[in-house]
Amino acid sequence: MRADSRSSGERIESAVGASLGAANVYESDCAVIVAVSGGADSLCLLHAVHRVWKGRGPLHVAHLDHMLRGDASREDARFVAAQAALLGLPCTVGSRDVSAYRVRLRCSLEEAAREARYSFLADAARELRAVSVLTGHTRDDAVETVLLHILRGAGVHGLRGLEPVSPFPSGLDGEWSGEGLRLVRPLWEVSREDAREYCVSLSLEPREDASNMSLAYQRNRVRLELLPAMRKLNPRVDDALLRLASAAAQDDDYIATTAHETFARIAECSCDRVRVESSGFLEASAAVQTRLIVFALTHLTGGARDVSAEHIQSIRDIAAGPAGRQIDLPSGISWRRGYKEVTAFRRDSADAVPVQVLTPVVLPVPGEVELPTGRLTARLVAVGECEGRGPDVACMDADRAGSSLIVRGRLPGDRFRPLGMCGEKKLQDFMVDVRIDVRERHQVPIVCSDNHIVWIAGWRLDERVRITPDTRRVLRLEYTRRG
């Protein structure tokens, strides 16, 4: 094989140019943002991109002061602004109080810094109408990310790690969105060492962040301790981890495609809930079930950050169990099993508001009463003249029912004798058997005499008031539902 006679700088610029071309960055007339911290990786990115850009379109530098290192942070900002001016590029410098983010989001300092950084870049992109943000992630970052995800017990999706191009993330708190943006990593195939050598070749003096050497941060411990130990066991462990990420990406793409097709077929979405057909969910593989759950949560909250493997399994258990079971997740989302579906909903939505028991009201005979759910009408008719015997019409022996009728909601311990049965049945068991949704059970009007239930409106008459050959008067009740 012929040796590559190009210098390391030429190889890096060639790799950056190829990456931008593959990501179609050159094809857009929109502004492109280069995220620059001032460190070696981002400084290498800035100068390499500037050299291959050749005036193709608006190029804009963006830098965030994380307000964590006092004067050093402010000096970083001045340094980046000076580098941008040297190249004749506009520069946006912002600041975010990362410590405040950490308290508000209840996350690690690393997560808070990432959240603040992407929030700033999303704001800058919206202001500049940019669709691509270039970051200085290197091959080493890709390796470290895969290993970090392994340590956290990531699934197939997490194992794919960093990629040359990916959708822009959305905020953990839902306050900002990266919709329509993408992250492009032109140094994805460039090592951290090569990036430093590139800076040396251009006589650049990158800023050094002392926190990068602190073992208080997990990524630093992986970079400074774990990976060096692994390289002693396998000098090519970096290649092995990236192969793992590539294989995971292929599997993940297949699962995602299958899950998207399944979700489109069995899920019904609105702004505050997602209803998933339970039979279709249970027929799916465990991997697809997990992705369906993530899709539902992403639809409702923008992500699934606070959902653990235990939560996922609990949702699966609910889907496989009886109707009425529910789990509340820390993200403000609950999952509830219905008779034919499992529903994810916001706990502040109508699905979560408990329906009050119907206030008892007198039903005059003859007469009518208005209820929150509809109207109940009572009238006396001759034997044999009870027309319209649908589920919302009940004809009964007027003398057995009595003239003092009350309409109310269900109460604990309610029992009645369903038409055709000799013995009594718990009302709760009856509602389960006929599959009245748990959210609707308190809305069902219960018509009672002085002694017992006479009609579960719209569902079942009591055996004790049925019409017999001895019936002299017939009471006809009709339930007209609202809507």
Secondary structure as UniProt FT lines:
FT   HELIX           8..22
FT   TURN            23..24
FT   TURN            26..27
FT   STRAND          32..35
FT   HELIX           40..53
FT   TURN            54..55
FT   STRAND          59..65
FT   HELIX           71..86
FT   TURN            87..88
FT   STRAND          91..95
FT   HELIX           98..105
FT   HELIX           109..128
FT   STRAND          132..134
FT   HELIX           139..151
FT   TURN            152..153
FT   HELIX           156..159
FT   STRAND          165..167
FT   TURN            172..173
FT   TURN            179..180
FT   STRAND          182..184
FT   TURN            186..189
FT   HELIX           192..201
FT   TURN            202..203
FT   HELIX           210..213
FT   TURN            215..216
FT   HELIX           218..221
FT   HELIX           222..226
FT   HELIX           227..233
FT   TURN            235..236
FT   HELIX           237..266
FT   STRAND          267..269
FT   STRAND          273..277
FT   HELIX           278..283
FT   HELIX           286..301
FT   TURN            305..306
FT   HELIX           309..320
FT   TURN            323..324
FT   STRAND          326..328
FT   TURN            330..331
FT   STRAND          333..337
FT   STRAND          341..346
FT   TURN            347..348
FT   HELIX           350..352
FT   STRAND          361..363
FT   STRAND          367..371
FT   TURN            372..373
FT   STRAND          374..381
FT   TURN            383..384
FT   TURN            391..392
FT   STRAND          393..397
FT   HELIX           398..401
FT   STRAND          405..408
FT   TURN            412..413
FT   STRAND          415..416
FT   TURN            419..420
FT   STRAND          425..426
FT   HELIX           427..433
FT   TURN            434..435
FT   TURN            438..440
FT   HELIX           441..443
FT   STRAND          446..448
FT   STRAND          453..456
FT   TURN            457..459
FT   STRAND          460..462
FT   HELIX           463..465
FT   TURN            469..470
FT   STRAND          474..481
//
